[in-house]
């Protein structure tokens, strides 16, 4: 079976900004972006951002994300405590939604990006098409991880109109927001062209 030719073999490179395909040059002739066959230090930067996100995910789950006060009785709750409270209160849809956005999606992103990085590090030819789909899925769902932050912000804003109740965000939500941002940056730092490196050997 004939293998497809790769851009490097044809001495051409695609501009990551304007998508112009041109001969190997220091800069794109259209938008002057620096050109590289592969993003410099892609694996190292992606690993660093992923590990930072994993570390921050611990305080994001252990620290309270919200303070609620009703008729003078205040309490703080973590992400999981909030999910449990919603579930026990009969708001099953909200509980499942927050659990998915706060636990399932971040953990899936950790595992997916880690898998991509390990496979690319060893230039593995295993399931390259599936890994490419995983990468696109990770990019697509990344923004939905911010749903928990949006819920806390919206609830805090709405409850302020009630005279006898109060809701305030706590430090845990800051760590969770940083986790979402770092995982998004980790996926962006990863060069998906590395998926196909093993096929080029």
C-alpha positions in Angstrom: 0.0 0.0 0.0 1.4 3.4 -0.9 1.9 5.8 2.0 0.8 9.4 1.6 3.5 12.0 1.2 4.0 14.3 4.2 4.5 18.0 4.0 8.0 17.7 5.4 8.9 15.3 2.6 7.6 17.8 0.0 9.5 20.7 1.8 6.2 22.6 2.4 4.7 23.8 5.6 1.2 25.1 6.6 0.8 28.4 8.4 -1.0 27.9 11.7 -2.6 31.4 11.5 -3.8 32.0 7.9 -3.5 28.3 6.7 -1.4 29.2 3.7 0.7 26.3 2.5 4.1 27.4 1.3 7.6 26.4 0.8 9.7 26.0 3.9 10.5 29.6 5.0 11.3 31.3 8.3 8.0 33.3 8.1 4.7 33.1 6.3 4.7 35.4 3.3 1.1 36.3 3.9 0.8 37.1 7.6 4.5 36.9 8.8 3.8 34.2 11.4 6.9 32.1 12.2 6.7 28.7 10.5 7.6 25.4 12.0 7.1 21.8 10.8 6.1 21.0 14.4 5.3 23.4 17.3 8.5 23.9 19.2 8.6 22.0 22.6 5.0 21.0 22.1 5.1 17.9 24.3 7.0 19.6 27.1 4.7 22.6 27.2 1.6 20.4 27.0 2.9 18.1 29.8 3.7 21.1 32.0 0.3 22.6 31.6 -1.4 19.3 32.2 0.5 18.5 35.4 -0.2 22.0 36.7 -3.9 21.4 36.0 -3.8 18.1 37.8 -2.2 19.7 40.9 -4.8 22.6 41.0 -7.6 20.1 40.6 -6.9 18.9 44.2 -7.7 22.2 45.9 -10.5 22.8 43.4 -12.3 19.8 44.9 -11.3 20.2 48.5 -11.9 23.9 49.0 -15.4 25.3 49.1 -16.7 26.8 45.9 -19.7 28.6 47.3 -21.0 30.1 50.5 -24.7 30.2 51.0 -26.7 32.0 53.8 -30.4 31.7 54.4 -32.1 33.5 57.3 -28.8 34.1 58.9 -27.6 30.4 58.7 -24.5 30.2 56.5 -22.6 27.2 55.1 -19.8 26.5 52.6 -19.9 23.7 50.1 -17.4 22.0 47.8 -18.2 20.8 44.3 -19.3 17.3 45.4 -21.2 18.7 48.4 -23.1 20.9 46.1 -23.9 18.0 43.7 -25.1 15.9 46.7 -27.3 18.8 48.0 -28.9 19.3 44.6 -29.5 15.5 44.3 -31.1 15.3 47.8 -33.1 18.4 47.0 -34.7 16.7 44.0 -32.8 18.7 41.4 -31.5 15.6 39.7 -30.8 17.3 36.3 -28.7 20.1 37.8 -26.8 17.6 40.0 -26.0 15.4 37.0 -25.1 18.5 34.9 -22.7 19.9 37.5 -21.2 16.5 38.2 -20.6 16.0 34.5 -19.0 19.4 34.0 -17.0 19.4 37.2 -15.8 15.8 37.5 -16.5 13.7 34.4 -15.3 16.1 31.7 -12.1 17.3 33.5 -11.1 13.7 34.3 -11.8 12.7 30.7 -9.6 15.5 29.5 -6.8 14.6 31.9 -6.8 11.0 30.6 -7.2 11.9 26.9 -4.4 14.5 26.8 -2.2 12.2 28.9 -2.8 9.3 26.4 -2.1 11.6 23.4 1.2 12.8 25.0 2.4 9.3 26.0 1.6 7.9 22.5 3.3 10.8 20.7 6.3 10.6 22.9 7.0 7.1 21.7 5.8 7.8 18.1 3.2 5.0 18.5 1.3 4.0 15.4 -1.5 2.5 17.5 -5.1 3.8 16.7 -3.9 7.0 15.0 -7.3 7.9 13.5 -9.0 7.3 16.9 -6.5 9.5 18.6 -7.1 12.2 16.1 -10.8 12.0 16.9 -10.0 12.1 20.6 -8.0 15.3 20.2 -10.9 17.0 18.3 -13.4 15.9 20.9 -11.1 17.2 23.7 -11.0 20.6 22.0 -14.7 20.6 21.4 -15.8 19.8 25.0 -13.2 22.0 26.7 -15.3 25.1 26.9 -18.2 23.2 28.6 -16.0 22.6 31.6 -16.6 26.2 32.5 -20.2 25.4 33.2 -19.7 25.0 36.9 -18.0 28.4 37.1 -20.9 30.0 35.2 -23.5 28.3 37.5 -21.8 29.7 40.6 -21.6 33.2 39.1 -25.2 33.2 37.9 -26.6 31.9 41.3 -24.5 34.5 43.1 -25.8 37.3 41.0 -29.5 36.2 41.2 -29.6 35.5 44.9 -28.3 39.0 45.7 -31.8 40.3 44.9 -33.2 38.3 47.8 -33.2 40.2 51.1 -32.9 37.2 53.4 -30.4 35.1 51.5 -26.9 35.5 50.2 -24.5 33.5 48.0 -20.9 34.2 47.5 -18.2 32.3 45.4 -15.3 30.9 47.4 -11.6 30.1 46.5 -12.4 26.6 45.2 -14.1 28.1 42.1 -10.9 30.1 41.3 -8.8 26.9 41.3 -11.4 25.1 39.2 -11.4 27.9 36.7 -7.6 27.7 36.5 -7.9 23.9 35.9 -10.2 24.5 33.0 -8.0 27.2 31.5 -4.8 25.1 31.9 -6.3 22.0 30.3 -7.5 24.1 27.4 -4.0 25.5 27.0 -2.5 22.1 27.3 -4.7 20.8 24.4 -3.8 23.9 22.4 0.0 23.5 23.1 -0.2 19.9 21.8 0.6 19.6 18.1 -1.9 17.1 16.6 0.5 16.4 13.8 2.6 14.4 16.2 -0.1 11.7 16.1 1.1 10.8 12.6 4.8 10.9 13.4 5.0 7.1 13.9 3.6 6.5 10.4 6.4 8.6 8.9 9.2 6.2 10.1 
